[in-house]
Amino acid sequence: MTGKTRRFDVRATAAQARLIKAGAACRHVNPTDYILDSACVQAEMDLADQNRFLLSAKAWKAFLKALDSRPKSSAALKRLFLRRSVFETELRAVARSEKAAPANAAEPSIESEDDG
């Protein structure tokens, strides 16, 4: 990894500076690293949320061709779809435990202090 060679000059209010220093202290880093890390994380999220991409005519044709082509068959993907979902397994376990509970089991209730 290359060293840091670019500089950003940032002005902050006293309250912002205190907040940044406190956040940096919680993570045991200096304020500069805290700001850079936080800004890079936010930039990655902002870029990931983009929903408009500009492509050259050649890249656009390649993109459309890929969308229109049949998906490649994968043995691993077939095995994955044959397995039961984690959610299905948990739902079945919950349903079994509800059936096993006695019918006269007391339901939990929430009462306020006023209810006595």
N, C-alpha and C positions, 0 to 999 in steps of 0.2 A: 504494500500500500504506500502511496506517495504521501509526503508531508503536506500539511495544510499551507497553501500558498495564496488563497483568495481571502479577501477581507470584506466584511460587511460592517458598516457603521450603523448602529441602532440607537435611537434615543428612546428613553422610557421615563415615565413618571416615577416619583419616589415610591408610590404604592406598587407599581408594576415591578420595579427593581427589587423591593422587599419580597414580593411574591415569588419572583424568579429565583432569588437567592435561597429562600426557604425551600422551594421545590428541589433545587440543586442539592441542598444540604441533605434532604431526605433520601436522595439517590446516591449520596456520597460522590458527587462529581462537581466540577467547577461550573460556574454560571455559563461560560462559553459553550462547554460540551453539552450542558443541559439545553440551552437554546438551540444549538445545532441539531441535536437528536430530536427534540420536539418538533422543530420546523421540518426536518426530513420525514418524520413519521406523518405529519400533516400533509406534506407535499405528495407522498406516496398514496395516501388515501384520496386526495383530490384528483390525482391523475388516474387512479383506479376507477373513480366514479365518472370519468368522461364517457359520454355516450355519442360523441361525434368525432369521427376520425377522418382525416383527409388522406386520400390515396391517389397515386398517379393512375392514369388510365390502365397501364399494364398491371399494376398491383390490384386494381379494382376487378379486372377480368379474371385474374388468378383467384381472387377471393370468391367471386361468383362461381367459378368453376369448382372450387373446393366445396362450396355450399351445395351445389347441384349434384356432386358425385355421390355414389353410394358409400356408406360408411364401411370401413375395413372390418372384417370379422376378427374377433379376438377370443381365443379360448379362455383367457382370464376373465374377460367381461362376461362371457356366457356362464362361467362358474359363479361369478358374483351374483348374477340375476337368479340363479337357481337356489342360492342361500336365502334363508328366512331373514327378514329385516330385524335389526335390533329392536325397533319399535314394535313389531309384531310379537316378538318374544316377550317383551315387557308387558304389553297389553294382555297377552294370554295369561301371564303370571298374576297380574292384578285381577283379572276376571276369575281365576281359580281361587285366589285368596278371598274374594268377596263371596263366592259360593260356599266356601268352607266356614265362614263366620257364622256363629249361631244367630238364629233369627231374633232372639231376645237380647242380643248384645246391646248394651246401652250406647246410644249415639252420643258423641261428645257435644257439649253445649257451651255456649259462651253467655255468661250472665254479667250484667253490670252490677255495681255495688248497690244500686237503687233497687234491684230486683229482690234483694235479701237473700 
